[in-house]
Amino acid sequence: MSARETFGGGVAVITGAGAGIGAGLARQASRLGMTVVLADVDAAAVAALREELTAAGGSAVEAVCDVRDANAVEELAETVYRDIGDVRLLVNNAGVEQFGYLWDTPVANWQRVVDINISGVFYGVRAFLPRMMATDAPAWVWNLSSIGGVAVVPLQAPYIMSKHAVLALTECLHLEVKSAGHDHHVHVQAVLPGAVVSNIFESAGGVNSGDAGAAEAQRTAMLDIKAEAMDPIAAAEVVFEQAAEGRFYLLTQPDYVGSAMAERARVLTSQEPPRLRTERRFDPAQN
Ligand SMILES: NC(=O)c1ccc[n+]([C@@H]2O[C@H](COP(=O)([O-])OP(=O)(O)OC[C@H]3O[C@@H](n4cnc5c(N)ncnc54)[C@H](O)[C@@H]3O)[C@@H](O)[C@H]2O)c1
């Protein structure tokens, strides 16, 4: 089935919809005819996107929601199901980056990554999955992992850890939905973007003491990758098509992310210790 046949017409709830990948997914969901709930802590960003989508003839509402707050996410689910309708697609997308040596990382920055990137996904699952399973309607849950969910990268340990966690959570959730007998209509999929244009590196945390230079050098290196990164609408088109095909791993750049997956499998199979990379092994331009 095509993305339009699969997703057209339902309700999509997207966290972190105010920028980057979330905004791209929201624009594509709207193009496919979905009613889009734009959830974000950035009220101005989601208000502007709602105006853009409705001006183009789409149906969208904004919701100021902090995914760190389990009650706020539960209220979001309650409001959407009561006032808008059953959710066909939930995208647990909100996420933040962190640069610096792990031992220099401020406790608050560590907590920010854990609360948003990991707990935020769990709260979304907890609030929406039971409601999805209560009907026989087809429904999809996409959790945002990353190419970082299958890689190891120094100076980004909290982020990389969080993306490995989301991947494992999503793989377990996929099995749980199956073992609970809901896999005929509830589809759990993991999104692994490669490099997509967004604000994530600009809004990333750094360090206040210790080796701030190393942290900022890593930010600069990642901002350099952004120059070759994929457009968020193009990324969203790929993700929607792969989801409609029924794939579990949704890769914005299949060759680039796929080579990182193969490398991870190779390292684990050979039981090699992690190695520092002296040069970039994966080239986003190869896709
Ligand atoms: N951009 C990439 O290349 C890339 C690669 C791999 C994975 N990802 C993942 O994609 C997801 C989106 O990242 P992005 O690059 O588009 O980032 P971004 O910074 O451009 O957008 C993130 C959005 O999340 C919102 N947000 C932040 N904290 C929030 C909270 N507590 N509650 C609700 N919303 C919150 C921000 O306001 C922003 O609108 C993240 O999970 C990220 O890890 C991105």
The ligand as a Gaussian input file, in Angstrom:
#p B3LYP/6-31G(d) Opt

LIG

0 1
 N       18.386000      15.873000      12.743000
 C       19.042000      14.729000      12.634000
 O       19.938000      14.588000      11.789000
 C       18.656000      13.564000      13.518000
 C       19.354000      12.359000      13.326000
 C       18.994000      11.266000      14.077000
 C       17.950000      11.353000      14.986000
 N       17.292000      12.537000      15.156000
 C       16.183000      12.565000      16.141000
 O       15.059000      13.219000      15.563000
 C       14.285000      13.828000      16.596000
 C       13.981000      15.263000      16.196000
 O       15.210000      15.973000      16.185000
 P       15.497000      17.228000      15.251000
 O       16.844000      17.021000      14.705000
 O       14.371000      17.501000      14.358000
 O       15.626000      18.361000      16.386000
 P       15.126000      19.897000      16.478000
 O       15.898000      20.475000      17.616000
 O       15.188000      20.571000      15.156000
 O       13.580000      19.742000      16.878000
 C       13.217000      19.189000      18.117000
 C       11.876000      19.763000      18.541000
 O       11.562000      19.167000      19.813000
 C       11.055000      20.174000      20.661000
 N       11.246000      19.810000      22.061000
 C       12.390000      19.899000      22.788000
 N       12.148000      19.523000      24.049000
 C       10.852000      19.178000      24.115000
 C       10.018000      18.704000      25.165000
 N       10.498000      18.534000      26.402000
 N        8.721000      18.433000      24.900000
 C        8.226000      18.638000      23.636000
 N        8.957000      19.093000      22.625000
 C       10.264000      19.345000      22.854000
 C       11.829000      21.433000      20.268000
 O       11.145000      22.617000      20.698000
 C       11.904000      21.278000      18.747000
 O       10.785000      21.886000      18.130000
 C       15.107000      13.694000      17.865000
 O       14.600000      12.640000      18.639000
 C       16.502000      13.383000      17.359000
 O       17.260000      12.663000      18.279000
 C       17.633000      13.645000      14.458000

